[in-house]
Amino acid sequence: MPRPAPSPAAPPFPARTVPVPFLAPDTAREHVDGAGPADGDASEAPLTWSQRYYLAEVDAARAHGRGLNVPRLYRLRPGTTEAGTVTALSELLVRYEVLRTRVVRDPAGTVRQRVHDRGALHLAVHEAAGAVDDHARTVLDGLVIPPLDVTECWPLRAALVTEDGHPRYLALAFSHVAVDAYALVPVSEHLVERIAEADPVARAAAPAAAGAVARGPREQAAAEASPAGRKAAGRALRHAEEAYRRMPAAVNPAPDTRPRPSPRHRFLHRTSPALDLAVGAVAARTGESPATVLAAALVALDAAGTGPVPHEDGTGETRYGAVHLISANRLRPETAAAVLPLSQPVPCCVDTAGATFQELARRTAAASLRAFRAGGAPPDELAALLATVARERGVRLDATPALNYRPRATALPVRPTTAGELAAAAPRAVTRWTEADPWRASHYLSADVDASGIRLLLQVDTAVHPPEWAERRLDALERLLCAAALDAHCPALLTLG
């Protein structure tokens, strides 16, 4: 028998708990209050490709005491009541089945998803002590940081923060096995329609077609197992094999006998007005997006550490660089507003030989489009393919370096810049080491972009690279982009030091 879902992690200060019961419309059985999944009233299906990818990442993060949970903090409209909050959350659970879905592992190692039709979510209610805004952020941290075991509880934690008994904030923590950033757009729309003032992390999303029914996790799993889904997987695997056969071999780092810092994964945070200006200037000159400009810079850095290789047709030499881009397939009406993860890293391999940075940006745009069109694939088949290609090439391939470009609703300004403007902006750069949830990556760059500029967060696995490697990496990235912003003929492979 499945165990009841445990309560959320111990709150940072006393709280009471109220149930948020739900009864999905596809069951006629009488609801019985409970703390988690109930026997019966459930159906099972395979995990989707993206769920399998995120589950592996969540499992790996848990080994480091982290949760890989996605936070959201909603300021509530004046007049919102506790009962109204419970109703809005109950409707959310009924509407989006992935939020009432657990992962089931059987003794044979098979992993499946179990969608429950009835149950209850715990809502912790905290009365603010002191400034309510600060209290709400502390409550959110208490929800987000501890790992969330989706085999035993719902992939969602919730807390209500009150002031003088009146609800002021709703704090939510979602497991990445249940959602990606795009999946939270319709979740926020639901809450804003009912109780919240605004979406706390507004971002662009593909519009859903009028009247389209968004897929749930069971429908997505069935679509991936269908003949059309297998055809799509084959297309993605063929694209991945082409990239794996071209991507540079991973450089084995020199032995380093110095003590490694703890924890193993370190996170370098950087904001730089000069970088913002440079990316915008290159985007303005090339007509490509800021995301493509950043991807091209990472491709150039990857290629800079390798030597030329013979061209496939024997006519000369070439030099490839590669990066894995986070692809979210939200183009179809049934996936545009789906609340389930649909994002996975896809390999993007670009020939850098003889290219100026301006030309490399154009090549990267074309390669990115091919990668996104190929889309995701079953993670186990991708891993097996990578191992096969690495063995046949006789090299070590690192499939983990990734760029996750996350634009918000306000786009980065795109315009030319000058050397004087870049020099004046340079001293305002801020670089610091922070904490975050680790991904299974030797290095992983997240770029959050809004009206304030680009916020870079570079994860480095110190078992592969020392922390100072991350500092040199971001310095080189900025130097390359600043040079490209001022010189249309700047070579893609500068000597970066």
N, C-alpha and C positions, 0 to 999 in steps of 0.2 A: 504494500500500500504506500502511496506517496506520502511523505511527511508534510505537515502544514508548513507553509512558508514562514520563516522566522521574521520577527520584527526587524525594522531597519537597525543599523548600528546604533549603539548607545548615544543618545544626544549629548551635546556638550553641556547642557543644563536640563533641569527637570522639565518634563513635558507629559501631557496626557495623550492618549491615543484613541482615535475614533475610527470605526470601520467605514470603508467605502465599498459597499456591496455592489456587485454587478450581476446581471442576468441577461445573457445574450439572447436576442430574439429567436435564434434557431433552436431553442430548447423550451419545452412546455413544462418541465419539471418545476416543482416548487423550490424557491431559493431557500437555502439554509446558510445562515451566517457562518463564516469561517475565516481563519487567518490566511488561507492560501488555497491552492488547488484542491478540489474535492474529487473523490472517486467518481468515475462515470462522467457524463457530460463533457467529454473530451474526445478529440480526434487527433491522430498522429499523421505525420508526413515527413519526408526527408528534409534536411536543412537545405536552404538555398545555397548557391555558391558563395554569395557575400556573407551569409550567416556563418558558413564554415570558415571563411577567411577571418572574420572578426572573432569567432570563438577561439581559434588558435592564438590570435593576438591577446585576447582576454586571459586565456590560460597562461600564456607566457608572462603577462604583466602581474598576474596573481603571485607568481613565484617570487616577485620582487616586492610583494606587499602592496601593490597598487591595483586599482579597479578598472581603469580604462572606461570610466563612466562619463556620460555627457551631461553637463550641468545646465539648468535653466532657472532663472530667478525672475518671477513675474510680479510686478507691482499691481496690486488689485485696485479695482475701481472703488471709490467711496460708496458706502452702502452695501458692499458685498458681505454676505453672512457666511457663517460656518456651514450652515445647511446648503447654501447655494454653491459653496466650494465643493462639498461632497457630491452634490448632484452633477456639477460640471465634470468632475473627475470620473464619476460613474459612467456618464455618457461617453467620455473619452475611451474608457476601457471597453465599453460595448461596441463603439464605432470602429476601433482599431484593434484587431485581434492579436497583433504581434505583442501588444502590451499585456496580454493575458496568456502568454505562451511561455512554457518552460522548455529547457533542453533535457532530453532523456538519454542517458548512456546505459546500454545494456552490457552484461558481462562479456559478451563477445566483442565489445569495442564499437559496436554500431551506435551512431549518434543520430537522434531524430528530434523533431519538435513536436510538442504536445500542446494543442490549443484548447483552452478550457472555456466552457460556456458559462460557468458560474463560480463565484468565490467572493473574496473581499480583499481590498488593499488596505494596509495600515496607513493612516494619516496622523502623523505626530503634530500636536498643537503646542506651540511655544509662545508664552507671553513674554514680550520683549522686556529685557532688563537694560535700561539705558537707551541709547540712540537706536531706533528701530531699524534704520538702514544697516548699521554695523552688525546688529544682532542677526538680521536676515542673512547677511553674507557669511557669518559664522555658522549659522544653521546649515546653509548650503554646503559649506566645506565639510561639515559633519556627515552630510548625506553622500557626498561625491567621492571622498577619498577612500573609504574602506571598500575592498572588493565586494562585488555583488555576485553571488553564486546563483546563476540562472538555472541550475539543476534543482535548486531547493526553494527558490522564491521567485516572485514576479520580477521582470526586468525593469522595474521602476520603483524608486523610493519617493516619498512625498512628505512634505512638512508645511504646516501653515504657521505663519508668524503673526501674532496679534499684538495690538497696542491698546491697553485699557479695555481688553476684551473684544476689540474690533479687528477683523482680519485686515492685514496690510500687505503681506507678501505670501506667494506660493512658491516654495522651493521644490524642484524636481531633479532627480538624478536618474538617467536612463542608461541601461547597459548598451554598449555598442553592438552587441549581438542582435539587438532589437531595432536600432535606428542608426542612421548616419545623419549628417547635418541637414540634407535636403528633406529627409523624412520628418524632421521636426517643424518644417514650414506649415503643413496642414494642422499639426498638433497646436502650434501657436495660434493659428487662425481660429481654431475651435475655442481656445481659452480666451482669446481677445473678444470673440463674439459674445462670450458669456460672462466672464468675470474680470479679465485682466485689462490693464490700461493699454499695453502695447507689447509687441514682440521684442524681447530684450536683445535679440541678435538677428535683426532683420537681414535678409540676403535675397539675392535674385534666385528665382526658381522657374523652371519650365512651367508655363501655364497649362493646367489640365483642360482638356476639351470639355465643352458644356455637355453635361449628361453622362460623361465617362465614369465608369465604375473602376475605382482604383483597386489594384490587386492586393490581396493579403498574402501572407507567407506561404500558405498551402497552395494557392493558385500560382504563385511564382515558382515554387518547387515543381509543380506539375508542368508548367510551361518549359522549364529547363530540361525536364526529362522527356519532353515530346520530341518528335522528329525534327521540328523546326528548331527546338532548343539544342539538340545535338548537332544540327548543322551549324548553328551559331558558335557552339563550343569548338567545333572543328576549325571554323574560320579563325577564331581567337588563338587556337593552338598553333595554327600555321603561321600566323603573324608573330607569335611569341618565338617560335623556332627560328624564323628569319632573324629576329632581333638577337636571340641568344647566340646564333652563329656569327654575328658581326660584333657584338658588344665587346669592349676591351676586357681582357683578363684582369681579375682582381689582383692588385699588387699585394704581395705578402709583406706586411710591415716588418721592419727590422726588429730583432729581439730587443726587448726593453726589460731590464731587470729591476727597474724602479718599482716600488710598491704602487699598486693600482689604487685609485681613490675609491671610496665607498660612499654611496652606492655605485654600482658598475656603470649605469647609464647616467650621463650628465647632460644638462640642457643649457645651451647658450642662447640668451635672449638679446635681440638687437633691434633698435630703432635708429634710423639715420635719415635726416632730411636730405642729405646729399644723395643717398641711394634712391629715395623717392623721386628726386629731380631727374636722376640719370635714367631710371627705368621709364619714366614718363617721356623723356626726350627721345630715347631710342624707339619707344612705341610710336611717338608722333612721326618720326622720320620714316620708319619702316611700314607703318600702317598695321602692324601686328599688335596683339593685345599685350598688356603688361605681364600676364601669365606666360605667354610665349617668350617674351624677352627674358624673364627669370629662368625659364626652362632652357633656353639657348645658352645662358651663362653657365648653368650647371653642366650642360653637355660639353661646353668648351673646357671647363675645369676637369671633367672626366677624361677628355681626350688629351689634355695637356700632360697628363701623367703617363701616356703611352707613346709608343713609337709607331711609325707608319707600317702598314701591312700591304702585301700585294693585292691589287684589285682583282675581283673575281674573274674578270674576263682577260686578265693577264696584260692589260694595256698600260699599267702603271701602278702607282701606289695610292693608297687611301688611308684615312685615319678616322675612325669612328669614336663617337662619344655616346653615352647612354644615360638615361634617367628613367625611373618608373614614375608615371603620372597617375594620380588618383582619378579614376574614371567613374562617374556616376551616370548610369544609363537611365535618363529621365525623359527621353524623347517621345516615347509612345504615350498615348492618352491614358492607358491603364497603369503606367508607371510614373507619370508626371507628379501625381499627388499621392503616391503609395506610401504608407507608413511602414516601411521595412528597409533594411540596408540594401542598397543596390550598387555600392561603390567597392572597387577593388583596384589595386595598382596594376597598370598595364605597361609593358616595356616600350620605350620610345628610343630608337637608335638612329643616329644622324651622322652622315658623312661630313666631316669638318674640313677635309683636305682642300687647301687653296682658298678657303672662304674668308671674306671679311666678316666682321661680326654682323653687319647688316644683312649679308647674304645668309649667314648661319641662322639668323632669326627667321628668314623666309623658309629655309630648309626645315627648321624645327617646327614651324607652323604646319607644313605639309606632313611631316612625320607624326606630329601630334594628332592631326586629323585622322590619319590611318590607324593610329593606336586606339583612339577613342571609338572609331567605327568598329574595330575588331572587338573591343569590349572585354569583359571578364570571361573567365573559364573556370572549370572545377579546379580548386587549389591543389588537390592531390595530383591531378594529371599535369598541371603546370610544374610542380616540384619534380615529378618523374622525368618530364621533358628536359628540364634544366640539368638534372643529373646526367642524363644520357648525352646531351650536347657537350657538357663539360668533360665527360669521359672521352668522347670521340675527339674533341679538340685537344685534350691533354692539358687543360688549364683549369684554374679555379675561377668560377663565375660567382659574382655577388649579385643576387637578384633583389637585395633589400634596399639599396639607396632609393629614396623616393622624394618627390616634391608634391606637397598637398597645398594647392593655391586656393584660398578661401575668401572670395570677395564678398563684401557686404553690399547693402543696397546702394551706397554712395561709391561711385567709381573713383579710382585714383586719377588726379589731374594729369592730362597728357598734353605736353607742350615742350617747345625747345628750351634749352638752358644755356648758360655761359660758364666759362672757367671761373670767372669772378663769383658767380652765384654758387657754384659748387664749393669753392674754397671758403666762402662765408658760411655755408651750411655745415661743413665738415665738423667743426668743433662741437656741434650739438648732438652728435651721435652718442648713444647710450648703450653700453654692452654690459651684461651682468649674467651670472650663473643663477638659474632658478630650478625649481622642482617641477616635475610633470610626470605623466604616465608613460612608461617606456613601450616602444614598439620593437618588434623583432627586426631590427635594422642596424647595420653598421653605422649608417648615418641617415637621418630623416629630417627634411626641412619642411616646416609648416610656415606658410606666408599668409597672415591675416591682413586684409587690406580694407580700409575704410577711409573716411574723409581725413583722418589724422595721419594717414600714410601707411607704410608697410611695417608690420611687426613680424620679424623673423624669429623662429625658434628652431634651433638646430640641435637635434639629439645626436650624441656621439656615444658609441659603445666603446668603453675604454679597454675592453679586451681586444679591440681591433685598432683603435686610434687613441693616442693620448689626448687629454683635454685641450692642450695647446694647438692640436691639429684643427679643432673646430674654430679657434680664434683665427688661425691663418686662413682657413677656408672662407670665412665670412669677409675677412680683409681682402682676399683675392677676388671674391665675387664683386665687391664694391669697386675695387680699382679697375677691373675689367669693364664694368658697366659705365663708370665715369669716363674712361677713355673712349668707349664706343659712343657715348653721348656727345662728345666734342668732335669726333673725327668719323666721318661717314666711311672712310677707307680703313678704319682700325682693323688689324687682323684679328681673327677669332681666337688664335692661339698666341696670346701675348706671353712674354716671359714674365711670370707673375711672382717669382721669388718664393 
